[in-house]
Amino acid sequence: MEKDRAAVPRSGPSRRKDRRYEALTGYLFVAPAVGLFLVMGLYTVGYGFTLSFAKWNGFAPNWEWVGLDNYKDLLWRDPVYAPRVRHAAANTIWVMVASPVLTVVVSFPLAVLLNQVKRFQGVLRSVYFLPYVTSGVAVFFAWQYILQPDGAINSLLSGLGLGSLQQPQGWLGNPSTAMPTMIMITVWGHVPVAMLLYLTGLQGIDRSILEASELDGAGWWRTNMSVVWPLVRPITAIVLLLNLREALQGFQTFLVMTNGGPGDHTNVLGLEAYRLAFLKNLSPTLGLASALGWLLFAAALVLALINLRALRSKT
């Protein structure tokens, strides 16, 4: 009899009460995360956006509301900040063009070769991925040591009898080689992730497609360029987008290795925003830094939308 009672389903009100209790329990569990997001996310974003319309040094009790003056000063009006922003924008464009293209040019062939390796593939994959998981600051200081006037690269060139290619000022001290060197280091750090993305795409290609191209007489080069490359085009778009975003907003490499030098030849927009925010002593430039940050965000958003539209048109 008792067993039959236990099998009887609960009434409607009791079931609704249990559901409300479960829902309340779930809300209580997610409440701390939601509260943290509201405070550290939405509030911080709103605070920074409001700050872009004000003049403040971070310590004064009150802001000075200036409206769109910060944006005007950065883009064309101020004779000090506007030229620096334009120069940093030109350097950033160089990085945005060269870094993604070189990353694709290096990572795709590496992924193709690694995909064809039958033995020690896991070991080689770990070796190629090592630059990404290594501590960034430590790697940057190691590169600084290698690129010094008496560093490993100049010593290697001297040992190979190519002393005319040495840089007496160091590869980061010469204005003509500083930016290309920084781009190469940036590419070196981006290749591991791009290579693994390509490798994942290559391993997902149907083997019968490659066998069909081989039966048609296509060689290794023609197969990879005419068959494999179009199939991994969406991955290429992702790699380009990730590198564009990093080139537009990232500045840690430039801050640690050159701090924008020599003579602002490696100054980029992210580094310029950092300088306006933290390296102007008590000058009221936090609003300018926030405005520049929002300009970078707008540019990154436009690039993302263009990339998304391009992906949709190809599918």
LINJOKA-V799566 format. One record per residue. N is the residue number from 0. RES is the residue in one letter. PHI is phi as a letter, one per 30 degrees, with the letter a starting at -180 (NA if undefined). OMEGA is omega in degrees with one decimal (none if undefined). D_LAST is the distance of its C-alpha to the last C-alpha in whole Angstrom. Layout:
BEGIN
N:RES:PHI:OMEGA:D_LAST
N:RES:PHI:OMEGA:D_LAST
END
This chain:
BEGIN
0:M:NA:179.3:63
1:E:d:179.7:62
2:K:d:178.4:59
3:D:d:177.7:58
4:R:d:-179.3:58
5:A:d:-178.5:56
6:A:d:-179.4:53
7:V:d:-179.6:54
8:P:d:-180.0:51
9:R:d:-179.7:51
10:S:d:-178.3:52
11:G:e:179.5:49
12:P:e:179.6:50
13:S:d:179.5:51
14:R:d:178.3:47
15:R:d:178.2:46
16:K:d:178.2:48
17:D:d:179.2:46
18:R:d:177.4:43
19:R:d:179.2:44
20:Y:d:178.3:46
21:E:d:179.1:42
22:A:d:179.3:40
23:L:d:178.0:43
24:T:d:178.1:43
25:G:d:178.4:39
26:Y:d:179.5:39
27:L:d:179.0:42
28:F:d:-177.5:40
29:V:d:-176.9:37
30:A:e:179.0:40
31:P:e:-180.0:40
32:A:d:178.9:37
33:V:d:177.9:36
34:G:d:178.1:39
35:L:d:178.3:38
36:F:d:-179.9:35
37:L:d:-177.6:37
38:V:d:-175.1:39
39:M:d:-178.4:38
40:G:c:-174.5:34
41:L:d:-179.4:34
42:Y:d:-179.5:38
43:T:d:178.7:37
44:V:d:178.5:34
45:G:d:178.3:36
46:Y:d:179.5:39
47:G:d:178.5:38
48:F:d:177.5:36
49:T:d:-179.4:40
50:L:d:-179.3:41
51:S:d:177.8:39
52:F:c:-176.6:41
53:A:b:175.2:45
54:K:c:-173.7:47
55:W:a:179.9:48
56:N:c:178.7:49
57:G:j:-177.2:49
58:F:b:-179.6:52
59:A:d:-177.3:54
60:P:d:-175.9:54
61:N:b:173.2:53
62:W:d:169.6:50
63:E:c:-176.0:50
64:W:d:-176.6:47
65:V:b:177.7:46
66:G:i:-177.7:43
67:L:d:-176.5:41
68:D:d:179.8:43
69:N:d:179.4:41
70:Y:d:178.0:38
71:K:d:179.8:40
72:D:d:-178.4:42
73:L:d:-172.8:39
74:L:d:-177.2:38
75:W:a:-165.6:41
76:R:d:-174.7:44
77:D:d:-177.8:45
78:P:d:180.0:47
79:V:c:-172.7:47
80:Y:d:-176.5:43
81:A:d:177.2:41
82:P:d:179.1:42
83:R:d:179.1:41
84:V:d:178.6:38
85:R:d:178.4:37
86:H:d:177.6:38
87:A:d:177.9:36
88:A:d:178.1:33
89:A:d:176.8:33
90:N:d:-179.7:34
91:T:d:178.8:31
92:I:d:176.2:28
93:W:e:179.8:30
94:V:d:-178.0:29
95:M:d:179.1:25
96:V:d:-172.1:25
97:A:d:-174.2:26
98:S:d:179.0:26
99:P:d:-178.1:22
100:V:d:-179.8:22
101:L:d:177.7:25
102:T:d:177.7:24
103:V:d:-177.9:21
104:V:d:-178.6:23
105:V:d:-170.8:25
106:S:d:-178.4:23
107:F:d:176.2:21
108:P:d:177.6:24
109:L:d:179.5:26
110:A:d:178.6:23
111:V:d:180.0:23
112:L:d:-179.5:27
113:L:d:179.0:28
114:N:d:-179.3:25
115:Q:c:178.4:28
116:V:d:-178.8:31
117:K:c:-178.1:32
118:R:c:176.7:35
119:F:i:179.5:35
120:Q:d:178.7:32
121:G:d:178.9:32
122:V:d:179.9:35
123:L:d:178.0:33
124:R:d:177.7:30
125:S:d:179.6:33
126:V:d:-180.0:34
127:Y:d:-177.8:31
128:F:d:-176.3:30
129:L:e:179.7:34
130:P:e:-177.0:33
131:Y:d:-176.1:31
132:V:c:177.9:33
133:T:d:179.8:36
134:S:e:-174.0:38
135:G:e:-176.6:37
136:V:d:179.7:40
137:A:d:178.8:42
138:V:d:-178.3:39
139:F:d:177.6:40
140:F:d:176.3:43
141:A:d:176.7:43
142:W:d:176.9:41
143:Q:e:179.5:44
144:Y:d:-179.0:46
145:I:d:-173.4:45
146:L:c:179.5:44
147:Q:d:178.3:48
148:P:e:177.3:50
149:D:c:-177.1:52
150:G:d:-172.4:49
151:A:d:-176.2:47
152:I:d:177.6:45
153:N:d:178.3:48
154:S:d:178.3:50
155:L:d:178.3:48
156:L:d:177.7:48
157:S:d:-179.9:52
158:G:d:178.9:52
159:L:d:-178.7:50
160:G:i:179.5:52
161:L:c:-177.1:49
162:G:d:179.2:51
163:S:d:178.9:51
164:L:d:179.4:47
165:Q:d:177.5:48
166:Q:c:-177.8:48
167:P:e:178.6:51
168:Q:d:-172.3:50
169:G:i:-177.0:47
170:W:d:176.6:44
171:L:c:179.6:43
172:G:c:178.8:46
173:N:c:-178.4:46
174:P:e:-177.1:44
175:S:d:-178.7:42
176:T:c:-174.6:41
177:A:d:-178.1:40
178:M:d:175.2:37
179:P:e:178.4:35
180:T:d:178.6:37
181:M:d:177.6:35
182:I:d:179.4:32
183:M:d:178.1:32
184:I:d:176.7:34
185:T:d:178.3:31
186:V:d:179.0:28
187:W:e:179.4:31
188:G:d:-177.4:30
189:H:c:-174.8:26
190:V:d:-176.5:26
191:P:e:-179.0:26
192:V:d:179.9:24
193:A:d:-179.4:21
194:M:d:179.0:23
195:L:d:175.7:23
196:L:d:177.5:19
197:Y:d:-179.5:18
198:L:d:176.3:21
199:T:d:178.1:19
200:G:d:179.8:16
201:L:d:-179.5:18
202:Q:d:177.4:20
203:G:c:179.1:17
204:I:d:179.4:17
205:D:d:-177.6:18
206:R:d:-178.9:22
207:S:d:178.0:22
208:I:d:179.5:19
209:L:d:178.6:21
210:E:d:178.0:24
211:A:d:178.1:23
212:S:d:177.5:22
213:E:d:177.7:26
214:L:d:177.8:27
215:D:d:176.6:26
216:G:j:179.3:28
217:A:d:177.8:26
218:G:d:-177.4:27
219:W:d:-177.3:26
220:W:d:-177.7:25
221:R:d:178.3:23
222:T:d:-177.5:21
223:N:d:-176.8:20
224:M:d:-175.5:19
225:S:c:-177.7:18
226:V:c:-174.7:16
227:V:d:-175.6:16
228:W:e:176.5:15
229:P:d:-178.8:12
230:L:d:-179.5:11
231:V:c:-179.5:12
232:R:d:175.9:10
233:P:d:177.1:9
234:I:d:176.4:13
235:T:d:178.0:14
236:A:d:178.3:12
237:I:d:179.0:14
238:V:d:179.1:17
239:L:d:-179.3:17
240:L:d:179.6:17
241:L:d:-179.5:20
242:N:d:176.0:22
243:L:d:179.0:22
244:R:d:-179.6:23
245:E:d:179.5:26
246:A:d:-178.1:27
247:L:d:-172.3:27
248:Q:c:-178.0:29
249:G:d:178.6:30
250:F:b:-174.2:34
251:Q:d:-179.8:36
252:T:d:-178.9:36
253:F:d:179.8:37
254:L:d:-175.3:40
255:V:d:-169.6:41
256:M:d:-175.1:41
257:T:b:-174.1:42
258:N:h:177.8:42
259:G:j:-176.2:41
260:G:d:-4.5:44
261:P:d:177.9:45
262:G:i:178.7:46
263:D:i:179.8:42
264:H:d:176.3:41
265:T:c:178.0:38
266:N:d:-180.0:38
267:V:b:-173.2:35
268:L:d:178.2:34
269:G:d:178.1:34
270:L:d:177.5:37
271:E:d:176.2:38
272:A:d:177.4:38
273:Y:d:179.6:39
274:R:d:179.8:42
275:L:d:-176.5:43
276:A:d:-167.8:43
277:F:b:-173.5:45
278:L:c:179.4:47
279:K:c:-179.6:49
280:N:h:-178.5:51
281:L:c:177.5:52
282:S:d:-178.1:51
283:P:d:-176.0:49
284:T:c:178.2:45
285:L:d:176.8:44
286:G:d:176.5:42
287:L:d:178.8:41
288:A:d:179.0:39
289:S:d:178.4:38
290:A:d:178.3:37
291:L:d:176.8:35
292:G:d:179.2:33
293:W:d:173.5:32
294:L:d:176.5:31
295:L:d:177.9:29
296:F:d:179.0:27
297:A:d:178.2:26
298:A:d:178.3:25
299:A:d:178.7:23
300:L:d:178.3:21
301:V:d:178.6:20
302:L:d:178.7:19
303:A:d:179.4:17
304:L:d:177.5:16
305:I:d:179.3:15
306:N:d:178.8:13
307:L:d:178.2:11
308:R:d:178.3:10
309:A:d:179.3:9
310:L:d:-179.4:6
311:R:d:-179.3:5
312:S:d:-179.1:6
313:K:c:-178.6:4
314:T:c:none:0
END
